[in-house]
Amino acid sequence: MIKNIVFDFGGVIADLDKQKAVEAFKSLGIQEAEKYLDPYLQSGAFLEVENGKTDAAGFIAAMQELSGRELSFAQVQNAWLAFITGISRKKLDYILSLRDRHYNTYLLSNTNPFIMDWACSERFPWGLPLDAYFDKMYFSYKAGFTKPDERIFKYMLEDSGIKPDETLFVEDGKANIDTAGKLGFRTYCPLNGEDWRMAVEANINK
Protein backbone atom coordinates (compact mmCIF):
# COMPACT_ATOMS: atom_id res chain seq x y z
CA MET A 1 0.00 0.00 0.00
CA ILE A 2 1.32 3.43 -0.93
CA LYS A 3 1.85 5.70 2.08
CA ASN A 4 4.40 8.14 0.66
CA ILE A 5 4.71 10.14 -2.55
CA VAL A 6 8.07 11.60 -3.56
CA PHE A 7 8.03 14.31 -6.22
CA ASP A 8 10.76 15.73 -8.39
CA PHE A 9 10.69 19.52 -8.81
CA GLY A 10 11.80 20.47 -12.32
CA GLY A 11 9.63 18.94 -15.02
CA VAL A 12 7.08 17.68 -12.48
CA ILE A 13 6.09 20.63 -10.30
CA ALA A 14 7.84 23.30 -12.39
CA ASP A 15 7.59 23.29 -16.18
CA LEU A 16 11.04 23.68 -17.74
CA ASP A 17 12.51 25.23 -20.88
CA LYS A 18 16.25 24.59 -21.22
CA GLN A 19 16.65 27.01 -24.13
CA LYS A 20 15.37 29.96 -22.11
CA ALA A 21 17.97 29.23 -19.42
CA VAL A 22 20.69 28.92 -22.06
CA GLU A 23 19.71 32.31 -23.49
CA ALA A 24 19.62 33.89 -20.03
CA PHE A 25 23.13 32.69 -19.17
CA LYS A 26 24.38 33.77 -22.59
CA SER A 27 23.03 37.25 -21.86
CA LEU A 28 25.35 37.27 -18.82
CA GLY A 29 28.30 36.47 -21.08
CA ILE A 30 28.36 32.66 -20.70
CA GLN A 31 28.67 32.06 -24.43
CA GLU A 32 28.86 28.25 -24.25
CA ALA A 33 26.02 27.86 -21.75
CA GLU A 34 24.42 25.04 -23.76
CA LYS A 35 27.50 22.89 -23.01
CA TYR A 36 26.73 22.96 -19.30
CA LEU A 37 22.95 23.09 -18.99
CA ASP A 38 20.60 20.12 -19.14
CA PRO A 39 17.06 19.59 -17.79
CA TYR A 40 18.20 16.45 -15.92
CA LEU A 41 21.91 16.75 -15.07
CA GLN A 42 24.27 19.68 -15.48
CA SER A 43 28.03 19.65 -16.12
CA GLY A 44 31.04 21.74 -15.12
CA ALA A 45 30.38 24.45 -12.51
CA PHE A 46 26.65 23.97 -13.13
CA LEU A 47 26.94 20.38 -11.84
CA GLU A 48 29.23 21.37 -8.97
CA VAL A 49 26.66 23.80 -7.56
CA GLU A 50 24.00 21.07 -7.76
CA ASN A 51 26.06 18.34 -6.08
CA GLY A 52 27.35 20.65 -3.36
CA LYS A 53 30.97 20.75 -4.48
CA THR A 54 30.69 24.53 -4.70
CA ASP A 55 28.33 27.01 -3.06
CA ALA A 56 26.47 30.03 -4.45
CA ALA A 57 29.48 32.30 -4.05
CA GLY A 58 31.76 29.79 -5.77
CA PHE A 59 29.32 29.42 -8.66
CA ILE A 60 29.08 33.19 -9.11
CA ALA A 61 32.89 33.36 -9.16
CA ALA A 62 32.97 30.65 -11.85
CA MET A 63 30.40 32.55 -13.92
CA GLN A 64 32.41 35.76 -13.56
CA GLU A 65 35.49 33.94 -14.82
CA LEU A 66 33.60 32.53 -17.81
CA SER A 67 31.93 35.82 -18.66
CA GLY A 68 34.76 38.20 -17.87
CA ARG A 69 32.42 40.51 -15.95
CA GLU A 70 31.18 41.06 -12.41
CA LEU A 71 27.85 39.39 -11.68
CA SER A 72 25.45 39.69 -8.73
CA PHE A 73 23.54 36.95 -6.95
CA ALA A 74 20.30 38.35 -8.40
CA GLN A 75 21.60 38.24 -11.97
CA VAL A 76 22.72 34.64 -11.67
CA GLN A 77 19.54 33.64 -9.85
CA ASN A 78 17.38 35.18 -12.58
CA ALA A 79 19.30 33.21 -15.19
CA TRP A 80 18.63 29.96 -13.32
CA LEU A 81 14.97 30.89 -12.91
CA ALA A 82 14.66 31.32 -16.68
CA PHE A 83 14.53 27.50 -16.73
CA ILE A 84 11.09 27.67 -15.09
CA THR A 85 8.19 28.57 -17.39
CA GLY A 86 5.28 27.79 -15.10
CA ILE A 87 4.10 26.45 -11.73
CA SER A 88 0.67 24.80 -11.77
CA ARG A 89 -1.58 25.75 -8.87
CA LYS A 90 -3.69 22.64 -9.53
CA LYS A 91 -0.69 20.39 -8.95
CA LEU A 92 0.30 22.19 -5.76
CA ASP A 93 -3.28 22.05 -4.45
CA TYR A 94 -3.34 18.34 -5.23
CA ILE A 95 -0.19 17.79 -3.16
CA LEU A 96 -1.88 19.57 -0.26
CA SER A 97 -4.92 17.31 -0.71
CA LEU A 98 -2.64 14.26 -0.45
CA ARG A 99 -1.41 15.52 2.90
CA ASP A 100 -4.99 16.10 4.02
CA ARG A 101 -5.60 12.43 3.21
CA HIS A 102 -2.66 11.46 5.42
CA TYR A 103 -0.15 10.60 2.71
CA ASN A 104 3.42 11.66 3.43
CA THR A 105 4.80 13.92 0.71
CA TYR A 106 8.47 14.52 -0.07
CA LEU A 107 10.55 16.37 -2.63
CA LEU A 108 13.74 14.91 -4.12
CA SER A 109 15.39 17.29 -6.55
CA ASN A 110 18.63 17.91 -8.41
CA THR A 111 18.71 21.63 -7.74
CA ASN A 112 20.81 24.48 -6.40
CA PRO A 113 20.70 27.30 -3.83
CA PHE A 114 19.67 29.90 -6.42
CA ILE A 115 16.43 28.14 -7.36
CA MET A 116 15.60 27.05 -3.82
CA ASP A 117 16.24 30.52 -2.38
CA TRP A 118 13.34 31.63 -4.59
CA ALA A 119 11.14 28.53 -4.22
CA CYS A 120 11.32 28.48 -0.40
CA SER A 121 10.27 32.10 -0.08
CA GLU A 122 7.22 34.33 -0.37
CA ARG A 123 8.16 34.87 -4.02
CA PHE A 124 7.07 31.32 -4.92
CA PRO A 125 3.73 31.44 -6.78
CA TRP A 126 0.28 30.93 -5.26
CA GLY A 127 0.87 32.22 -1.75
CA LEU A 128 2.87 29.48 -0.04
CA PRO A 129 6.60 28.63 -0.15
CA LEU A 130 7.56 25.27 -1.62
CA ASP A 131 8.31 23.69 1.74
CA ALA A 132 4.68 24.18 2.82
CA TYR A 133 3.68 21.33 0.49
CA PHE A 134 6.01 18.63 1.82
CA ASP A 135 6.84 16.77 4.99
CA LYS A 136 10.50 17.14 4.04
CA MET A 137 12.55 18.15 1.01
CA TYR A 138 15.83 16.64 -0.17
CA PHE A 139 18.10 18.69 -2.40
CA SER A 140 21.13 17.40 -4.30
CA TYR A 141 23.30 20.34 -3.28
CA LYS A 142 22.71 19.57 0.40
CA ALA A 143 22.90 15.78 0.10
CA GLY A 144 26.15 15.91 -1.90
CA PHE A 145 24.83 13.60 -4.63
CA THR A 146 22.72 14.05 -7.75
CA LYS A 147 20.16 11.69 -9.21
CA PRO A 148 20.48 9.10 -10.74
CA ASP A 149 23.16 8.20 -8.15
CA GLU A 150 21.45 5.74 -5.83
CA ARG A 151 23.19 7.31 -2.84
CA ILE A 152 20.81 10.29 -2.87
CA PHE A 153 17.85 7.91 -2.73
CA LYS A 154 19.41 5.95 0.14
CA TYR A 155 20.14 9.24 1.92
CA MET A 156 16.46 10.16 1.69
CA LEU A 157 15.30 6.70 2.79
CA GLU A 158 17.58 6.66 5.82
CA ASP A 159 16.67 10.18 6.90
CA SER A 160 12.90 9.87 6.38
CA GLY A 161 12.44 6.27 7.49
CA ILE A 162 10.12 5.53 4.55
CA LYS A 163 10.14 2.20 2.71
CA PRO A 164 10.52 2.02 -1.09
CA ASP A 165 7.70 -0.51 -1.51
CA GLU A 166 5.33 1.92 0.22
CA THR A 167 6.44 4.89 -1.87
CA LEU A 168 5.50 6.30 -5.27
CA PHE A 169 8.26 8.28 -6.99
CA VAL A 170 7.08 10.86 -9.56
CA GLU A 171 9.96 11.96 -11.79
CA ASP A 172 10.36 13.01 -15.43
CA GLY A 173 13.95 11.75 -15.86
CA LYS A 174 14.17 8.19 -17.22
CA ALA A 175 17.57 7.44 -15.65
CA ASN A 176 16.28 8.59 -12.25
CA ILE A 177 13.16 6.44 -12.63
CA ASP A 178 15.37 3.44 -13.45
CA THR A 179 17.42 3.89 -10.26
CA ALA A 180 14.28 4.27 -8.14
CA GLY A 181 12.77 1.15 -9.70
CA LYS A 182 15.88 -0.90 -8.90
CA LEU A 183 15.62 0.23 -5.28
CA GLY A 184 12.01 -0.97 -5.07
CA PHE A 185 10.01 2.24 -5.49
CA ARG A 186 6.79 2.31 -7.46
CA THR A 187 7.39 4.90 -10.16
CA TYR A 188 5.58 7.20 -12.55
CA CYS A 189 7.40 9.15 -15.28
CA PRO A 190 5.35 12.10 -16.61
CA LEU A 191 6.33 14.29 -19.52
CA ASN A 192 7.59 17.80 -18.75
CA GLY A 193 4.48 19.90 -18.15
CA GLU A 194 2.08 16.96 -17.96
CA ASP A 195 -0.91 17.12 -15.63
CA TRP A 196 -0.04 13.97 -13.70
CA ARG A 197 -2.73 14.18 -11.02
CA MET A 198 -4.96 11.40 -12.36
CA ALA A 199 -1.97 9.13 -12.99
CA VAL A 200 -0.74 9.62 -9.43
CA GLU A 201 -4.21 8.93 -8.10
CA ALA A 202 -4.40 5.72 -10.13
CA ASN A 203 -1.01 4.59 -8.82
CA ILE A 204 -1.77 5.16 -5.15
CA ASN A 205 -5.11 3.37 -5.49
CA LYS A 206 -3.68 0.18 -7.05
Secondary structure by P-SEA (a helix, b strand, c coil): cccbbbbbcccccbbbbaaaaaaaaaaacccccccccccccccaaaaaaaaccccaaaaaaaaaaaacccccaaaaaaaaacccccccaaaaaaaaaaaaabbbbbbbbbccaaaaaaaacccccccccccccccccccccccccccccaaaaaaaaaaaccccccbbbbbccaaaaaaaaaaccbbbbbcccccaaaaaaaaaac
